[in-house]
Amino acid sequence: MGIIGTIIIGFIVGLAARFIKPGDDKMGFWLTAFVGIVGAFVGTYLGQAFGIYHMDEPAGFFGAMLGAIIVLALAKAFGKRRSVLS
């Protein structure tokens, strides 16, 4: 999966996360989508770096989704923690 594919997957996963958890969220629509894109890049390229899969394999799609979901969850967890401490 190339860079464009990774961006598209990250954007879609970011939007899906926004629909799953609507309501009063400190992260706006575009920030959620951006974090999803960053997570897709992390998942895609870490999976390739560790040799789990190679470029243009279907597993790259799942690696991008997994990375985006993990980064979104971490961003939301740290965002909530920071707002509680402030």
C-alpha positions as a printed NumPy array, in Angstrom:
array([[  0.   ,   0.   ,   0.   ],
       [  1.439,   3.335,  -0.992],
       [  1.353,   6.689,   0.719],
       [ -1.99 ,   7.696,  -0.819],
       [ -3.583,   4.417,   0.277],
       [ -2.255,   4.878,   3.797],
       [ -3.675,   8.399,   3.973],
       [ -7.07 ,   7.21 ,   2.75 ],
       [ -7.168,   4.323,   5.248],
       [ -6.141,   6.641,   8.098],
       [ -8.781,   9.186,   7.135],
       [-11.494,   6.533,   6.995],
       [-10.465,   5.04 ,  10.349],
       [-10.363,   8.523,  11.882],
       [-13.872,   9.222,  10.611],
       [-15.098,   5.858,  11.861],
       [-13.712,   6.632,  15.311],
       [-15.533,   9.951,  15.243],
       [-18.827,   8.209,  14.433],
       [-18.285,   5.526,  17.07 ],
       [-17.696,   8.089,  19.797],
       [-19.698,  11.206,  18.976],
       [-20.458,  13.923,  21.48 ],
       [-18.363,  16.332,  23.494],
       [-14.873,  15.429,  22.403],
       [-11.872,  17.707,  22.817],
       [-10.531,  16.481,  19.492],
       [-12.418,  17.962,  16.582],
       [-13.339,  16.283,  13.325],
       [-10.145,  17.194,  11.468],
       [ -7.815,  16.426,  14.366],
       [ -9.404,  12.994,  14.757],
       [ -8.919,  12.345,  11.024],
       [ -5.307,  13.579,  11.221],
       [ -4.514,  11.328,  14.173],
       [ -6.024,   8.425,  12.222],
       [ -3.727,   9.206,   9.291],
       [ -0.672,   9.372,  11.556],
       [ -1.651,   6.054,  13.113],
       [ -2.053,   4.461,   9.703],
       [  1.468,   5.548,   8.784],
       [  2.818,   4.192,  12.061],
       [  1.049,   0.849,  11.64 ],
       [  1.995,   0.482,   7.992],
       [  5.645,   1.293,   8.267],
       [  6.303,  -0.457,  11.577],
       [  4.766,  -3.62 ,  10.164],
       [  7.028,  -3.367,   7.132],
       [ 10.098,  -2.508,   9.221],
       [  9.612,  -5.573,  11.418],
       [  9.059,  -7.772,   8.373],
       [  5.485,  -8.725,   9.294],
       [  4.397,  -7.936,   5.745],
       [  5.758,  -6.291,   2.618],
       [  4.503,  -3.404,   0.528],
       [  1.354,  -4.096,  -1.501],
       [  0.278,  -7.073,   0.601],
       [ -3.301,  -7.165,   1.937],
       [ -1.958,  -7.354,   5.492],
       [ -0.803,  -3.743,   5.085],
       [ -4.436,  -2.651,   5.101],
       [ -4.999,  -4.329,   8.455],
       [ -1.704,  -2.992,   9.822],
       [ -2.736,   0.543,   8.881],
       [ -6.137,   0.095,  10.508],
       [ -4.638,  -1.353,  13.669],
       [ -2.052,   1.42 ,  13.919],
       [ -4.682,   4.12 ,  13.416],
       [ -6.992,   2.626,  16.036],
       [ -4.158,   2.36 ,  18.58 ],
       [ -2.951,   5.924,  18.019],
       [ -6.523,   7.267,  18.209],
       [ -7.124,   5.396,  21.462],
       [ -3.862,   6.698,  22.924],
       [ -4.625,  10.26 ,  21.834],
       [ -8.063,  10.125,  23.425],
       [ -6.701,   8.55 ,  26.634],
       [ -3.945,  11.134,  27.028],
       [ -6.314,  13.926,  26.045],
       [ -8.756,  12.936,  28.798],
       [ -5.956,  12.572,  31.313],
       [ -4.562,  15.978,  30.543],
       [ -7.953,  17.675,  30.788],
       [ -8.575,  16.05 ,  34.189],
       [ -5.254,  17.266,  35.531],
       [ -5.76 ,  20.823,  34.322]])
